[in-house]
């Protein structure tokens, strides 16, 4: 029987979902670089041939650790679905002679190198500058046009994003962004392979996005992501995911599969994503490419990752298109024949729609809730009216236990201040948008007030 080494770290699709898909294809040996979610620990022991939790002292050379563990278990493939481990796994696969993202994987991780590569190719993107010091940020602010967005070069989940509207904002933005990267590292949301990666930043111009010229319905955000895979160097787009508008500065609130774009618009978006992915020289991996939508058909590539989209992006694709991307990629890495979609899937080919909503303590306009509330999914499920045919569930692995106070939203910390992740299945993407807008407005009135005891229900 084939053997797969699964390198787990925080981020990416829920571990329970990903692990079950890999285990259906092969014997799985789990290398846990982050603590396993409590909701998954028991099933991991059941699904895996072995589970290794290396001591901190064993992680100083992560590539060597992955190589030695792969050799010890006789792995035929090594996989990870975490942004923070993709570079280490790619380098380990190169040393092992196994199929992987390839030697250029860091281009899809370090936003500075990514953007320079696209700049050399003339690919449409916001103007940017790499910054390593506050002086660099001052110089970049003088050369670029406000407003600007400061972001960490190795971050994920909109962590450490700060908007600068004038040069006066530079000192505070620089200080807070660095603080958040240090805080994120303590929570386990940090690059695992590159030392001092939290000190690297870029700043970019905020390009003027619009959703109204691209979508027929209100409520969509002004950017989409192209989900895909690279197979032996060949980019295979799978589908487009849409978004609700972000919460300032650019924290994602919800992802919807599929994005309800007209056919011609979808084809143009996919063509730009192909340019961006091809430029990075990836070999065998999932991809997630974010593209900003502007007026008059303008588009800008924001970033590409050498892994599948996080949160519930992959489960949503399986639900509406019937494609188990994790299982398919595992089969491919094991040398098996896989029937990848010949063309990007369209909304017309979807069976219903699905979306995931990040619960943040802000209303639909991005304003903070007037008081602190307690997360309680049964209350939400029972009290919030949804459309006929819609079904709401909670992703326990990515959510606080019922009865936990909802964290106060911190714009710099982004998704680090989320309370829960909810999954909605509906008849079409327009219904997902409508139901999510209802949910967002209802939460601060529906959830119990902090300090009030609620009955725990299932």
C-alpha positions as CSV (number, residue, x, y, z in Angstrom):
1,X,0.0,0.0,0.0
2,X,1.2,3.5,-0.8
3,X,2.3,5.8,2.0
4,X,1.9,9.5,2.4
5,X,3.6,11.8,4.9
6,X,1.1,14.5,5.8
7,X,2.8,17.6,7.2
8,X,0.3,19.5,9.3
9,X,0.5,23.1,10.5
10,X,-2.2,25.7,11.1
11,X,-4.0,27.2,8.2
12,X,-5.5,25.6,5.1
13,X,-8.6,23.4,4.9
14,X,-9.8,21.9,8.2
15,X,-7.5,19.1,9.2
16,X,-10.3,16.6,9.7
17,X,-11.5,17.1,6.2
18,X,-8.1,17.0,4.6
19,X,-6.9,14.0,6.6
20,X,-9.9,11.9,5.7
21,X,-9.4,12.6,2.0
22,X,-5.7,11.6,2.0
23,X,-6.4,8.5,4.2
24,X,-8.9,7.3,1.6
25,X,-6.1,7.1,-0.9
26,X,-3.1,5.9,1.1
27,X,-1.7,5.0,4.5
28,X,-1.0,8.3,6.2
29,X,1.8,9.2,8.5
30,X,1.1,12.5,10.2
31,X,3.9,14.9,11.1
32,X,2.2,17.5,13.4
33,X,4.1,20.8,13.5
34,X,1.1,22.4,15.2
35,X,-1.1,21.1,18.0
36,X,-3.9,19.0,16.6
37,X,-7.4,20.6,17.0
38,X,-9.2,18.8,19.9
39,X,-12.1,17.9,17.6
40,X,-9.7,16.0,15.4
41,X,-7.2,14.4,17.8
42,X,-9.1,11.1,18.2
43,X,-9.9,10.6,14.5
44,X,-6.2,11.4,13.7
45,X,-5.1,8.5,15.8
46,X,-7.7,6.3,14.0
47,X,-7.0,7.4,10.5
48,X,-3.2,7.6,10.7
49,X,-0.6,4.8,10.6
50,X,1.5,7.0,12.9
51,X,1.4,10.5,14.4
52,X,4.6,12.2,15.3
53,X,4.7,15.5,17.3
54,X,8.3,16.6,17.1
55,X,9.9,18.5,20.0
56,X,10.8,22.1,19.5
57,X,14.5,21.2,19.4
58,X,13.9,18.9,16.4
59,X,12.4,21.7,14.3
60,X,15.5,23.9,13.8
61,X,16.0,22.3,10.4
62,X,12.5,21.7,9.2
63,X,13.5,20.4,5.7
64,X,15.8,17.8,7.3
65,X,13.1,16.8,9.7
66,X,10.6,16.2,6.9
67,X,13.1,14.3,4.8
68,X,14.2,12.0,7.6
69,X,10.6,11.3,8.6
70,X,9.6,10.6,5.0
71,X,12.5,8.2,4.7
72,X,11.7,6.5,8.0
73,X,8.1,5.7,7.0
74,X,8.9,5.0,3.4
75,X,6.7,7.8,2.1
76,X,5.8,7.8,-1.6
77,X,4.5,11.3,-1.4
78,X,4.7,14.3,1.0
79,X,1.7,16.7,1.3
80,X,0.8,19.8,3.2
81,X,-2.1,22.2,2.9
82,X,-0.7,24.9,5.2
83,X,0.7,28.2,3.9
84,X,3.3,28.1,6.6
85,X,4.8,24.8,5.6
86,X,4.6,24.8,1.8
87,X,8.2,26.0,1.2
88,X,9.7,23.5,3.6
89,X,7.7,20.6,2.1
90,X,8.6,21.7,-1.5
91,X,12.3,21.7,-0.6
92,X,12.0,18.3,1.1
93,X,10.3,16.8,-1.9
94,X,13.2,18.1,-4.1
95,X,15.7,16.3,-1.8
96,X,13.6,13.2,-1.7
97,X,13.1,13.1,-5.5
98,X,9.3,13.2,-5.0
99,X,6.7,15.2,-6.9
100,X,6.1,18.6,-5.3
101,X,5.6,22.3,-5.8
102,X,9.2,22.6,-7.1
103,X,12.2,24.7,-6.4
104,X,10.5,28.0,-7.1
105,X,7.8,27.5,-4.5
106,X,9.2,30.4,-2.4
107,X,8.0,32.7,-5.2
108,X,4.5,31.8,-4.3
109,X,5.1,32.5,-0.6
110,X,7.3,35.6,-0.2
111,X,5.2,38.4,-1.5
112,X,8.3,40.5,-2.3
113,X,9.7,37.9,-4.7
114,X,6.2,37.1,-6.1
115,X,5.6,40.7,-7.0
116,X,9.1,41.3,-8.5
117,X,8.6,38.2,-10.7
118,X,5.2,39.6,-12.0
119,X,6.8,43.0,-12.4
120,X,9.5,41.5,-14.7
121,X,6.7,39.8,-16.8
122,X,4.6,43.0,-17.0
123,X,1.7,41.3,-15.3
124,X,-1.0,43.7,-14.0
125,X,-0.7,44.3,-10.2
126,X,-0.7,47.2,-7.8
127,X,2.4,49.3,-7.6
128,X,4.5,48.2,-4.6
129,X,7.8,48.5,-2.7
130,X,9.5,45.9,-0.3
131,X,10.1,47.3,3.1
132,X,12.3,46.1,6.0
133,X,12.6,49.1,8.2
134,X,10.5,52.1,9.1
135,X,12.8,54.3,7.0
136,X,12.0,52.0,4.0
137,X,8.3,52.5,4.6
138,X,8.8,56.3,4.7
139,X,10.7,56.2,1.4
140,X,8.1,53.9,-0.2
141,X,5.3,56.2,1.0
142,X,7.0,59.1,-0.8
143,X,7.3,57.2,-4.0
144,X,3.8,55.6,-4.1
145,X,0.3,57.1,-4.2
146,X,-1.9,57.0,-1.1
147,X,-3.9,55.2,0.2
148,X,-1.4,52.4,0.8
149,X,-1.6,49.0,2.3
150,X,1.2,47.6,4.5
151,X,1.3,43.8,4.7
152,X,3.7,41.2,5.9
153,X,5.6,39.4,3.1
154,X,5.0,36.0,4.7
155,X,1.6,36.4,6.3
156,X,-1.7,34.8,5.5
157,X,-5.3,35.5,6.5
158,X,-5.0,39.3,6.2
159,X,-2.8,39.4,9.3
160,X,-0.8,42.5,10.0
161,X,-2.5,44.6,7.3
162,X,-2.4,48.3,7.9
163,X,-3.9,51.1,5.8
164,X,-1.8,54.3,5.4
165,X,-3.7,57.4,4.2
166,X,-0.8,59.8,4.7
167,X,2.8,59.9,5.7
168,X,1.8,60.6,9.3
169,X,0.4,57.1,9.5
170,X,3.8,55.4,8.9
171,X,5.2,55.2,12.5
172,X,2.1,53.7,14.1
173,X,1.4,51.4,11.1
174,X,4.9,50.0,11.2
175,X,4.9,49.5,15.0
176,X,1.5,47.8,15.0
177,X,2.2,45.5,12.0
178,X,5.4,44.2,13.6
179,X,3.5,43.7,16.9
180,X,0.8,41.6,15.2
181,X,3.4,39.4,13.4
182,X,5.0,38.6,16.8
183,X,1.6,37.9,18.3
184,X,0.6,35.7,15.4
185,X,3.8,33.7,15.8
186,X,2.9,33.0,19.4
187,X,-0.5,31.7,18.1
188,X,1.2,29.4,15.6
189,X,0.3,31.5,12.5
190,X,3.8,32.1,11.2
191,X,6.2,30.9,8.5
192,X,7.9,27.7,9.8
193,X,10.9,27.4,7.6
194,X,12.4,30.9,7.0
195,X,14.0,32.5,10.0
196,X,12.9,36.0,10.9
197,X,10.2,36.0,8.2
198,X,8.0,38.2,10.4
199,X,10.3,41.1,9.8
200,X,9.7,41.3,6.0
201,X,7.0,43.5,4.6
202,X,5.7,45.1,1.4
203,X,3.6,48.2,0.9
204,X,1.4,48.6,-2.1
205,X,-1.1,51.1,-3.6
206,X,-4.7,50.3,-2.9
207,X,-6.2,50.0,-6.4
208,X,-9.8,51.1,-6.9
209,X,-12.0,48.0,-7.0
210,X,-15.6,47.7,-8.0
211,X,-18.1,44.8,-7.9
212,X,-21.1,46.5,-9.5
213,X,-19.6,46.3,-13.1
214,X,-18.9,42.6,-12.6
215,X,-21.8,41.2,-10.7
216,X,-25.5,41.6,-11.3
217,X,-26.4,41.3,-7.5
218,X,-25.5,43.6,-4.7
219,X,-23.4,42.2,-1.8
220,X,-20.4,40.8,-3.7
221,X,-16.9,41.9,-2.9
222,X,-14.6,43.5,-5.5
223,X,-12.2,40.5,-5.9
224,X,-12.4,36.8,-6.7
225,X,-10.0,33.9,-6.4
226,X,-9.2,31.3,-9.0
227,X,-8.9,27.9,-7.5
228,X,-6.7,25.5,-9.4
229,X,-3.8,23.0,-9.5
230,X,-0.5,22.8,-11.3
231,X,0.2,19.3,-12.8
232,X,3.7,18.7,-14.1
233,X,4.1,22.5,-14.6
234,X,0.7,22.9,-16.4
235,X,-1.9,25.2,-14.7
236,X,-5.3,23.7,-14.5
237,X,-8.0,26.2,-13.3
238,X,-10.9,24.5,-11.5
239,X,-13.4,27.2,-10.6
240,X,-13.8,30.8,-9.3
241,X,-14.7,31.7,-5.7
242,X,-16.4,35.0,-4.9
243,X,-16.3,37.1,-1.7
244,X,-18.4,39.4,0.3
245,X,-16.8,42.9,0.8
246,X,-13.9,42.7,3.2
247,X,-13.8,44.3,6.7
248,X,-11.3,47.1,7.0
249,X,-8.5,46.9,6.3
250,X,-8.9,43.8,4.1
251,X,-10.1,41.0,6.4
252,X,-12.1,38.4,4.5
253,X,-15.6,37.9,5.8
254,X,-17.0,35.2,3.5
255,X,-16.1,33.0,0.5
256,X,-18.7,31.7,-1.9
257,X,-18.5,28.9,-4.5
258,X,-19.1,29.5,-7.3
259,X,-18.6,33.2,-8.1
260,X,-21.6,34.3,-10.1
261,X,-19.6,36.0,-12.9
262,X,-20.8,36.0,-16.5
263,X,-18.9,33.6,-18.8
264,X,-16.8,36.2,-20.6
265,X,-15.7,37.8,-17.4
266,X,-14.8,34.5,-15.9
267,X,-12.6,33.7,-18.9
268,X,-10.7,37.0,-18.7
269,X,-10.1,36.4,-15.0
270,X,-8.8,32.9,-15.6
271,X,-6.5,34.2,-18.3
272,X,-4.9,36.7,-15.9
273,X,-4.6,34.0,-13.2
274,X,-2.8,31.7,-15.7
275,X,-0.3,34.4,-16.5
276,X,0.4,34.9,-12.8
277,X,0.7,31.2,-12.0
278,X,2.8,30.3,-15.0
279,X,5.3,33.1,-14.2
280,X,6.1,31.4,-10.8
281,X,7.3,28.1,-12.4
282,X,5.4,25.8,-10.0
283,X,5.4,22.1,-10.7
284,X,2.8,20.0,-8.7
285,X,0.6,21.7,-6.2
286,X,-2.7,23.3,-5.5
287,X,-3.1,27.0,-6.3
288,X,-5.2,29.9,-5.0
289,X,-4.9,33.2,-6.9
290,X,-6.6,36.4,-5.8
291,X,-7.6,39.0,-8.4
292,X,-9.0,42.5,-7.8
293,X,-11.8,43.7,-10.1
294,X,-11.8,47.3,-11.3
295,X,-13.9,49.6,-13.5
296,X,-13.9,49.2,-17.2
297,X,-12.7,45.6,-17.1
298,X,-9.4,46.4,-15.2
299,X,-7.9,43.6,-13.1
300,X,-4.9,43.3,-10.8
301,X,-3.3,40.2,-9.4
302,X,-3.0,40.4,-5.6
303,X,-1.3,37.2,-4.8
304,X,-0.9,33.5,-5.6
305,X,-0.3,30.6,-3.2
306,X,1.2,27.2,-3.9
307,X,-1.6,25.5,-2.0
308,X,-5.4,25.2,-2.1
309,X,-7.5,28.0,-0.7
310,X,-8.0,27.9,3.1
311,X,-11.0,27.7,5.3
312,X,-13.8,25.9,3.5
313,X,-12.8,26.6,-0.1
314,X,-12.0,23.0,-0.9
315,X,-15.0,21.4,0.8
316,X,-17.2,23.9,-0.9
317,X,-15.8,22.9,-4.3
318,X,-16.4,19.3,-3.5
319,X,-20.0,20.0,-2.5
320,X,-21.0,22.0,-5.6
321,X,-18.8,20.5,-8.3
322,X,-18.2,17.0,-7.0
323,X,-14.4,17.4,-7.1
324,X,-12.3,16.1,-4.2
325,X,-9.2,18.2,-4.9
326,X,-7.2,16.9,-2.0
327,X,-7.8,13.3,-3.0
328,X,-7.1,14.1,-6.6
329,X,-3.8,15.8,-5.8
330,X,-2.8,13.0,-3.5
331,X,-3.4,10.5,-6.3
332,X,-1.4,12.6,-8.7
333,X,1.5,12.9,-6.3
334,X,1.4,9.1,-5.9
335,X,1.8,8.8,-9.7
336,X,-1.8,7.7,-10.4
337,X,-3.8,8.9,-13.4
338,X,-6.2,11.8,-12.5
339,X,-8.9,13.3,-14.7
340,X,-8.6,17.0,-14.0
341,X,-11.2,19.3,-15.5
342,X,-10.5,20.2,-19.1
343,X,-11.9,23.7,-18.5
344,X,-12.7,25.9,-15.6
345,X,-16.1,25.0,-14.1
346,X,-18.8,27.6,-14.5
347,X,-21.7,28.5,-12.3
348,X,-24.1,26.8,-14.7
349,X,-22.3,23.5,-14.0
350,X,-22.6,23.8,-10.2
351,X,-25.1,21.8,-8.1
352,X,-26.3,24.5,-5.8
353,X,-23.8,26.8,-4.0
354,X,-21.9,26.9,-0.7
355,X,-20.2,29.6,1.3
356,X,-18.2,30.0,4.5
357,X,-18.7,33.0,6.8
358,X,-16.1,34.2,9.3
359,X,-17.8,35.4,12.4
360,X,-16.3,38.8,13.4
361,X,-17.6,41.3,15.9
362,X,-18.5,43.9,13.2
363,X,-21.7,44.6,11.4
364,X,-22.4,44.8,7.7
365,X,-20.9,48.3,7.4
366,X,-17.7,47.1,9.3
367,X,-18.6,48.9,12.5
368,X,-17.9,47.3,15.8
369,X,-20.7,45.7,17.8
370,X,-22.0,48.0,20.5
371,X,-21.4,45.4,23.2
372,X,-19.7,42.0,23.6
373,X,-21.6,38.9,22.7
374,X,-21.1,35.2,23.4
375,X,-20.7,32.7,20.6
376,X,-23.6,30.2,20.7
377,X,-24.3,28.4,17.4
378,X,-27.6,26.7,18.5
379,X,-29.0,30.2,19.1
380,X,-27.9,31.4,15.7
381,X,-29.2,28.2,14.0
382,X,-32.6,28.5,15.6
383,X,-33.2,32.2,15.6
384,X,-31.9,33.6,12.3
385,X,-34.3,33.1,9.3
386,X,-32.6,31.8,6.2
387,X,-33.9,31.1,2.7
388,X,-35.9,28.0,1.9
389,X,-33.5,25.2,1.1
390,X,-30.5,26.8,2.9
391,X,-28.7,24.8,5.6
392,X,-26.3,26.3,8.1
393,X,-23.7,24.4,10.1
394,X,-20.6,25.3,12.1
395,X,-17.1,24.2,11.5
396,X,-16.2,23.1,15.0
397,X,-12.5,22.8,14.3
398,X,-12.3,26.4,13.3
399,X,-14.7,27.8,15.9
400,X,-14.7,28.7,19.6
401,X,-16.8,26.5,21.9
402,X,-20.3,27.7,22.5
403,X,-20.4,30.0,25.5
404,X,-17.1,31.7,24.6
405,X,-17.1,35.5,24.4
406,X,-16.7,36.8,20.8
407,X,-13.3,38.5,20.5
408,X,-13.3,42.3,19.9
409,X,-12.4,42.8,16.3
410,X,-8.8,44.0,15.8
411,X,-8.2,45.4,12.3
412,X,-4.5,44.6,12.4
413,X,-5.0,41.0,13.7
414,X,-7.5,40.2,11.0
415,X,-8.8,36.6,11.1
416,X,-7.0,36.1,14.4
417,X,-10.0,37.7,16.1
418,X,-12.6,35.4,14.5
419,X,-15.1,33.6,16.8
420,X,-16.3,30.9,14.4
421,X,-16.6,29.6,10.9
422,X,-20.0,28.8,9.5
423,X,-20.8,26.8,6.4
424,X,-23.9,27.5,4.3
425,X,-25.4,25.3,1.6
426,X,-28.0,26.9,-0.7
427,X,-29.7,26.7,-4.0
428,X,-27.5,29.3,-5.8
429,X,-24.7,31.8,-5.0
430,X,-27.1,34.7,-4.9
431,X,-29.0,33.0,-2.1
432,X,-25.7,32.5,-0.2
433,X,-25.0,36.2,-0.4
434,X,-28.5,37.1,0.7
435,X,-28.4,34.7,3.7
436,X,-25.0,35.8,4.8
437,X,-26.1,39.4,4.8
438,X,-29.0,38.4,7.0
439,X,-26.7,36.6,9.3
440,X,-24.2,39.4,9.6
441,X,-26.9,41.9,10.6
442,X,-28.6,39.5,13.0
443,X,-25.6,38.2,15.0
444,X,-25.1,41.2,17.3
445,X,-28.8,41.1,18.2
446,X,-29.2,37.4,18.3
447,X,-26.2,36.2,20.2
448,X,-26.4,36.3,24.1
449,X,-24.8,39.2,25.8
450,X,-21.4,38.5,27.5
451,X,-22.0,37.7,31.1
452,X,-25.4,36.2,30.6
453,X,-25.6,32.4,31.3
454,X,-27.2,30.5,28.4
455,X,-28.4,26.9,28.3
456,X,-26.0,24.7,26.3
457,X,-27.9,22.9,23.5
458,X,-26.9,20.6,20.7
